[in-house]
Amino acid sequence: MDYYLILSVLALIITGAAGASLGRRTGIPRAIILIIFGIILSLLRYEGNRIIQCPLTAAEAIAAVAFIIVLFQSASIINLKETDSLSKKAFAFSSLFIFLSVVTVSSFSVLFFKFDFFTALIFSVLAAQTASEFTILLFRKERRRACSVLADESVLTTPILMLLPFIILETKGLLGSVLTPSKTLSYSIFIAQQLIIGISTAVLFSIIFIKALKKSYSKILSPAVLMLGVMLSYIVAQYINSSGIIAVITFAIIFSSTYVKGKDSIIEFIRSVETPARLTVFLLAGLLAWNIGLTIGIIIKTIAIFIILVCIRYLAAEITLNELSFGEKAFIALSLRKGAATAASILTLLFYNGGQMRSMLSIVLILIILSITSSKIAEASLEFLLGGSPLKIRRLDTEEI
């Protein structure tokens, strides 16, 4: 069995490398290729058992590390990004889009897929996520209004939308199916406790580790010290029954707001570490999360959900972004690419017991593929929708993710 697991790991490494290489050569987003490769590997069976397997402990560890890295990177951008005149409008757009997604997408997912209430809520939150790691790098130097809105949206919403599914799960566990005044009070106290302890843990570790980063800079040690502080904040907060996610978000915001020596180099190093983490989570998400038969009915229903998502996104833009043209609003509506945050959330949610969880996450994988395809169409049509010169995509590690 040990040899069998070693062969499985080697097969995953080779598949991941082949998928990344194929993406570079063909121009197809690597995320799509890796998810499809992962799904194909999950379907390979011998005598009813999967041929390619990943030890659950290893998968859980990879999911946790990738989730923490992506969450920290997303939250740390909050104070690093320059504020522009559309920031308030972008916040209003993001808030309305999330609200409409929760109300509309969750309702249709119950109708189409028979999800229970809490599973439908988690599905709607995952459907509203966007790829902050891609959007910021691609659009942060674009001066067009639509690009600025997309960049602001990803900064504002990614940490929140990574946190919400786990709040929903905690709510389900504490409140159950019957809501009483005593349960509501207990839940309110629990949420307050999660916030206070999570923030306090992050503040404590940030004082220790960020203070060390202020004194001196080392090309190797400084990023290691930072990641050690982030990991310890998460682990300790989880160990004392608080929220490790809140701790990481708080630590990231403190780091981004504080002067440390060689901050730009540290951030660049974290991004370089984030790249293999992103590639890994897409492959593992396809391998471990896929749990449904790919029927015409499932595909049509998922496409319908995606079209609904695009429509309510355009509606949110129409209501909150009055000064933008039809083309700009259409570009924003089509640009809802999902990235490593969604894939890492999928992997982490796999380890929560739930009857419909695996089926729901399988459908989210299809949504990821549709969202990336839609975003590529929007980017290819940027000159037509926004006017001016076409968007020049720089050769970045996140470029095809």
matplotlib code that plots the C-alpha trace (Angstrom):
import matplotlib.pyplot as plt

x = [0.0, 2.9, 4.3, 0.8, 0.4, 3.9, 2.9, -0.3, 1.7, 4.1, 1.2, -0.3, 3.0, 3.5, -0.2, 0.2, 3.4, 1.8, -1.3, 0.7, 2.9, -0.1, -1.7, 1.4, 1.6, -2.0, -3.1, -5.9, -6.2, -4.2, -7.0, -9.4, -6.8, -5.9, -9.5, -10.3, -7.2, -8.2, -11.7, -10.3, -8.0, -10.9, -12.8, -10.0, -11.0, -10.0, -12.4, -14.5, -11.6, -9.9, -6.5, -5.1, -5.6, -4.3, -4.0, -6.7, -4.3, -2.0, -4.9, -6.2, -2.7, -2.3, -5.8, -5.2, -1.8, -3.1, -6.2, -4.1, -1.7, -4.4, -6.4, -3.4, -2.4, -6.0, -6.4, -3.0, -3.8, -6.6, -4.4, -1.7, -4.0, -4.4, -7.9, -9.6, -12.7, -14.8, -14.0, -17.3, -19.2, -17.3, -18.2, -21.9, -21.8, -20.0, -22.5, -25.5, -24.1, -23.4, -26.9, -28.6, -26.4, -27.3, -31.1, -31.3, -28.7, -29.5, -33.2, -32.5, -30.0, -32.7, -35.1, -32.5, -30.4, -32.6, -30.0, -31.0, -31.1, -27.5, -25.9, -27.7, -26.3, -22.8, -23.2, -24.4, -21.4, -18.9, -20.7, -20.1, -16.4, -13.9, -10.2, -8.3, -4.9, -5.6, -7.8, -5.4, -2.3, -4.1, -6.2, -4.3, -2.5, -5.5, -7.0, -10.3, -13.3, -14.6, -11.1, -10.8, -14.2, -13.1, -9.9, -11.6, -14.3, -11.8, -9.9, -13.0, -14.9, -12.4, -11.5, -15.2, -16.4, -13.8, -15.0, -18.8, -19.1, -17.6, -19.8, -22.8, -21.5, -21.0, -24.5, -26.0, -24.2, -25.2, -28.8, -29.9, -33.3, -35.2, -34.6, -35.3, -34.4, -31.9, -30.1, -30.0, -28.5, -25.9, -25.0, -24.6, -22.2, -20.4, -19.8, -18.6, -16.2, -14.9, -14.2, -12.6, -10.4, -9.4, -8.5, -6.6, -4.6, -3.6, -2.6, -0.5, 1.4, 1.7, 3.3, 5.9, 6.7, 6.1, 8.3, 11.1, 10.6, 11.0, 14.5, 16.2, 15.6, 16.8, 15.9, 15.1, 14.4, 12.0, 9.4, 9.8, 9.2, 6.1, 4.6, 5.4, 3.5, 0.5, 0.5, 0.7, -2.1, -4.3, -3.4, -3.6, -6.9, -8.4, -6.9, -8.7, -12.0, -11.9, -11.7, -8.3, -9.7, -10.4, -6.9, -5.3, -7.3, -6.4, -2.7, -2.7, -4.3, -1.9, 1.0, -0.2, -0.6, 2.8, 6.2, 8.7, 12.0, 11.9, 8.1, 7.9, 10.4, 8.6, 5.3, 6.9, 8.2, 4.8, 3.3, 5.9, 5.0, 1.3, 1.7, 2.4, -0.2, -2.8, -1.8, -2.0, -5.5, -7.0, -5.8, -6.8, -10.1, -10.9, -9.5, -11.2, -14.4, -15.8, -18.7, -21.4, -22.2, -21.7, -25.2, -26.7, -29.2, -26.5, -24.6, -27.8, -28.8, -25.3, -25.2, -28.6, -27.3, -24.3, -26.4, -28.6, -25.3, -24.2, -27.6, -27.8, -24.2, -25.3, -28.3, -26.1, -23.9, -26.9, -28.2, -24.9, -22.7, -24.9, -22.0, -20.7, -21.7, -23.6, -20.3, -18.5, -21.3, -21.4, -17.6, -18.0, -20.9, -18.9, -15.7, -16.5, -13.5, -13.1, -9.6, -7.5, -9.7, -12.7, -10.6, -9.0, -12.4, -13.7, -10.8, -11.3, -15.1, -14.6, -13.5, -16.9, -19.5, -22.6, -24.9, -25.0, -21.6, -19.7, -22.4, -22.6, -18.8, -18.8, -21.2, -19.0, -16.1, -18.3, -19.0, -15.3, -14.7, -17.7, -16.5, -13.0, -14.3, -16.6, -13.8, -11.5, -14.3, -14.7, -10.9, -10.8, -13.7, -12.3, -11.6, -15.2, -16.8, -14.7, -13.1, -9.5, -6.5, -6.9, -5.7, -2.2, -1.9, 1.5, 3.4, 2.7, 2.5, -1.2, -1.9, -3.5, -5.0]
y = [0.0, 2.4, 1.8, 2.3, 5.7, 6.7, 5.9, 7.9, 11.0, 10.7, 10.4, 13.6, 15.4, 14.4, 15.2, 18.7, 19.4, 18.2, 20.3, 23.5, 22.9, 22.2, 25.5, 27.5, 25.9, 26.1, 29.3, 27.4, 28.5, 26.1, 26.0, 24.5, 21.9, 20.9, 20.6, 18.4, 16.3, 15.9, 14.8, 12.3, 10.8, 10.5, 8.4, 5.9, 2.9, -0.8, -3.2, -0.3, 1.6, 4.7, 4.0, 7.4, 8.3, 11.0, 10.3, 12.2, 13.6, 14.8, 16.3, 18.0, 19.5, 20.8, 22.2, 24.0, 25.5, 26.6, 28.1, 30.1, 31.3, 32.4, 34.0, 35.9, 37.1, 38.3, 40.1, 41.7, 43.6, 45.5, 48.4, 47.9, 48.8, 52.4, 53.8, 55.4, 57.4, 54.3, 52.4, 53.3, 52.4, 49.1, 48.4, 49.1, 46.9, 44.1, 44.2, 44.1, 41.4, 39.1, 39.8, 39.0, 35.9, 34.6, 35.2, 34.2, 31.5, 29.7, 29.6, 28.2, 25.7, 24.3, 24.1, 22.6, 20.4, 19.9, 21.3, 21.9, 25.5, 25.7, 23.8, 26.2, 29.2, 27.9, 27.2, 30.8, 32.3, 30.2, 31.2, 34.9, 34.6, 36.1, 35.5, 38.2, 36.8, 37.2, 40.3, 42.5, 41.6, 42.0, 45.1, 47.1, 49.2, 49.6, 53.1, 52.1, 52.4, 48.8, 47.4, 49.5, 48.2, 44.6, 45.1, 46.9, 44.2, 41.3, 43.1, 43.9, 40.6, 37.7, 37.4, 37.9, 35.3, 32.8, 33.2, 33.1, 29.3, 28.4, 30.8, 29.1, 25.7, 26.9, 28.4, 25.1, 23.2, 25.6, 26.4, 23.2, 23.2, 24.9, 28.5, 29.5, 32.7, 30.8, 29.4, 32.9, 34.3, 31.5, 32.0, 35.7, 35.1, 32.5, 34.9, 37.6, 35.2, 34.1, 37.6, 38.7, 35.7, 35.5, 39.1, 39.0, 35.9, 37.7, 40.9, 38.9, 37.1, 40.1, 42.1, 39.3, 38.5, 41.8, 43.5, 41.1, 42.0, 45.7, 45.2, 43.6, 42.0, 38.6, 37.3, 33.8, 34.4, 37.3, 35.5, 32.4, 34.5, 36.1, 32.7, 31.2, 34.0, 33.6, 29.8, 30.0, 32.6, 30.2, 27.0, 28.6, 30.3, 27.0, 25.1, 27.3, 26.9, 30.4, 31.3, 30.8, 32.6, 35.8, 35.5, 35.3, 38.2, 40.3, 39.4, 40.2, 43.6, 44.5, 43.4, 45.5, 48.6, 48.3, 49.3, 46.4, 46.2, 44.7, 44.4, 44.4, 41.5, 39.6, 40.0, 38.9, 35.8, 35.0, 35.3, 32.9, 30.4, 30.9, 29.9, 26.1, 26.2, 27.4, 24.8, 22.0, 23.0, 23.0, 19.5, 18.2, 19.8, 18.0, 14.7, 14.8, 16.8, 15.3, 13.0, 13.2, 11.7, 14.3, 14.2, 16.6, 17.6, 18.6, 20.6, 22.4, 23.2, 24.5, 26.6, 28.0, 28.9, 30.6, 32.6, 33.7, 34.7, 36.8, 38.5, 39.4, 40.7, 43.0, 44.0, 45.0, 47.0, 48.7, 49.8, 50.9, 51.9, 54.4, 56.4, 53.3, 52.5, 49.3, 47.8, 48.5, 46.9, 43.9, 43.5, 43.5, 41.0, 38.6, 39.0, 36.7, 34.4, 32.1, 31.2, 29.7, 31.1, 29.1, 25.9, 26.1, 26.6, 23.5, 21.4, 22.7, 22.1, 18.5, 17.7, 18.8, 16.1, 16.8, 14.7, 17.0, 18.7, 16.6, 16.9, 20.7, 21.1, 19.1, 21.5, 24.4, 22.9, 23.2, 26.8, 27.5, 26.3, 28.4, 31.5, 31.3, 30.8, 33.7, 36.0, 35.0, 36.0, 39.3, 39.9, 39.1, 41.5, 44.3, 46.6, 46.2, 46.5, 49.3, 50.9, 51.9, 49.7, 46.0, 44.8, 43.5, 40.5, 40.4, 37.1, 36.4, 33.1, 33.9, 34.8, 31.6, 30.7]
z = [0.0, 0.7, -2.8, -4.2, -2.5, -3.6, -7.2, -6.8, -5.6, -8.4, -10.9, -9.4, -9.7, -13.3, -14.1, -12.5, -14.4, -17.7, -17.1, -16.4, -19.4, -21.7, -20.4, -21.4, -24.8, -25.8, -24.0, -22.3, -18.6, -16.5, -13.9, -16.4, -17.5, -14.0, -12.9, -15.9, -15.4, -11.7, -12.6, -15.2, -12.5, -10.1, -12.7, -13.2, -11.2, -10.8, -9.2, -7.9, -6.3, -7.5, -9.1, -8.2, -4.5, -2.2, 1.5, 3.4, 6.0, 3.2, 1.3, 4.4, 5.2, 1.6, 1.7, 5.0, 3.9, 0.5, 2.1, 4.6, 1.9, -0.5, 2.4, 3.6, 0.2, -0.6, 2.8, 2.7, -0.5, 1.2, 2.4, -0.3, -3.2, -4.1, -3.4, -6.4, -7.0, -7.7, -4.5, -2.8, -5.9, -6.1, -2.5, -3.2, -6.3, -4.5, -1.6, -3.8, -6.0, -3.0, -1.6, -5.0, -5.4, -1.9, -2.5, -6.2, -6.8, -3.5, -4.5, -8.0, -6.6, -4.3, -7.3, -9.7, -7.4, -4.3, -2.0, 1.6, 2.9, 4.3, 1.4, -1.0, 1.0, 0.8, -2.9, -3.5, -1.6, -3.6, -6.8, -5.9, -5.4, -7.8, -8.3, -6.5, -7.3, -11.0, -11.1, -9.1, -11.1, -14.4, -13.8, -11.1, -13.7, -16.0, -15.7, -17.2, -14.8, -15.3, -14.6, -11.5, -10.2, -10.8, -8.9, -6.0, -5.9, -5.6, -2.8, -0.8, -1.1, -1.3, 2.4, 3.4, 0.9, 2.1, 5.6, 5.0, 4.1, 7.4, 9.3, 7.6, 8.7, 12.3, 12.2, 11.0, 13.8, 16.5, 15.5, 13.8, 12.1, 14.9, 15.9, 19.5, 21.5, 23.7, 20.6, 19.0, 22.1, 22.4, 18.7, 19.1, 22.0, 20.0, 17.1, 19.4, 21.0, 17.6, 16.6, 19.8, 20.3, 16.6, 16.4, 19.8, 18.7, 15.5, 17.3, 19.8, 17.1, 14.8, 17.7, 18.0, 14.4, 12.7, 15.3, 14.3, 10.6, 11.4, 12.7, 9.8, 6.4, 5.1, 1.7, 3.1, 6.8, 6.6, 4.5, 6.7, 9.8, 8.3, 7.2, 10.6, 12.3, 10.0, 10.4, 14.2, 14.3, 12.4, 14.3, 17.8, 17.0, 15.7, 18.7, 21.2, 19.3, 17.7, 14.0, 12.4, 9.3, 11.2, 12.8, 9.3, 7.9, 10.9, 10.7, 7.0, 7.5, 10.3, 8.1, 5.1, 7.3, 9.0, 7.8, 7.7, 5.9, 2.5, 2.4, -1.4, -1.6, 1.1, -0.8, -4.0, -2.3, -0.9, -4.4, -5.7, -3.0, -3.8, -7.4, -6.8, -4.1, -6.7, -9.2, -6.5, -5.2, -8.7, -9.4, -6.0, -6.2, -9.4, -8.0, -4.6, -5.0, -8.1, -7.0, -9.6, -13.0, -15.7, -17.4, -19.9, -17.2, -14.7, -17.4, -18.5, -15.0, -14.1, -17.2, -16.3, -12.8, -14.4, -16.8, -13.8, -12.0, -14.9, -15.2, -11.5, -11.7, -14.6, -12.6, -9.6, -12.0, -13.5, -10.1, -8.5, -11.4, -13.1, -14.8, -16.6, -20.2, -21.3, -22.6, -19.3, -17.3, -19.7, -19.2, -15.4, -15.6, -17.7, -15.6, -12.6, -12.9, -9.9, -8.7, -6.0, -3.2, -4.5, -5.1, -1.7, -0.1, -2.0, -0.6, 2.9, 2.8, 1.7, 5.3, 6.7, 6.9, 4.9, 2.8, -0.1, 0.3, -2.2, -4.9, -4.4, -4.6, -7.8, -9.4, -8.2, -10.2, -13.3, -12.4, -12.0, -15.6, -16.9, -15.0, -16.4, -19.9, -19.6, -18.2, -21.1, -23.6, -21.8, -22.0, -25.7, -26.2, -24.1, -27.0, -28.3, -24.8, -23.3, -26.4, -26.7, -27.1, -26.2, -22.8, -22.9, -20.6, -19.0, -18.7, -15.1, -13.1, -12.5, -16.1, -17.2, -13.8]

ax = plt.figure().add_subplot(projection="3d")
ax.plot(x, y, z, "-o")
ax.set_aspect("equal")
plt.show()
